[in-house]
């Protein structure tokens, strides 16, 4: 059977789903801590990026940058503690952590620009270097960047550091195209919709390494979701629909909760070794 495009974005050639690694002390049985990559994975991921963008903007305007940032950091820390303490993949904990990474990653990128006054062009370069440094250190330490190998504490730490860096980078890229380059939110969203197909097609037809294709697409989901969410939330004078960041945030929470609930019930994204051992709860 031909390999699906979602698998091609996440599974390097020759790596088996049953691959195991010895856990570090106190990390549990060494099961994967992240979901399988399916179409639903990408769907939920894009929705969380949009919600993180509008939630960050709403909190920043309502509470102010410092209180909002403190709240975002506290929420992120709490969810990551739950995620690290879990011995296996649990949809509600994992995706709640992703939501908080999205919110705080947006805040971090915005603070660099709004508070520190650093141009988005500089932010994009800086965040790109930071992401490259994390990936280089991860590969040098572990010999793989595959998300299917997240079975030790150290790899999980590298994974979440990478995820946070991708959100900050994606936020800066989206704001660069929509604001600095003045392309607008809707055109930016359409641009990233087209660009996200490139890694999938490159992996399928040009032999691009599946791990590289996955992380490439992962970065692009951030400006993709954020651009459309901003377009829905900002005023018509800024080229948006004028729905407001608060209502858009609440609107996006609903499908995220429904999809994560569906995954928690059906276990369709639960790693196969957990399904085999009956540890999907």
Order of alpha helices (4+ residues) and beta strands (2+ residues): alpha-alpha-alpha-alpha-alpha-alpha-alpha-alpha-alpha-alpha
